[in-house]
Amino acid sequence: MTVHASHPEIIKRLKRAEGHLRGIVGMLAEGRGCLEVAQQLQAVERAVANAKKALVQDHIDHCLDEAVRDGSRSPGETIREFRELCKYL
């Protein structure tokens, strides 16, 4: 796997979401209100979705673009990978 310049930022985002999720588990254990918990879960979902979007966009911008430019993969392979990535957007 290739490490990109964006990966440290994505890792930070995911670690924040992980901490936030632990907080939500604590909220449930404390018997906090469902509305409050649902709002916090929505925030975690958004954080994870944004991290995923950043990762996929970075892969398109760097890996797929590079593969097309340097010819390291056939156009068909690159398009197949792009289509597979689109499933995650």
Secondary structure, 3 states (H helix, E strand, C coil): CCCCCCHHHHHHHHHHHHHHHHHHHHHHHHCCCHHHHHHHHHHHHHHHHHHHHHHHHHHHHHHHHHHHHHCCCCHHHHHHHHHHHHCCC
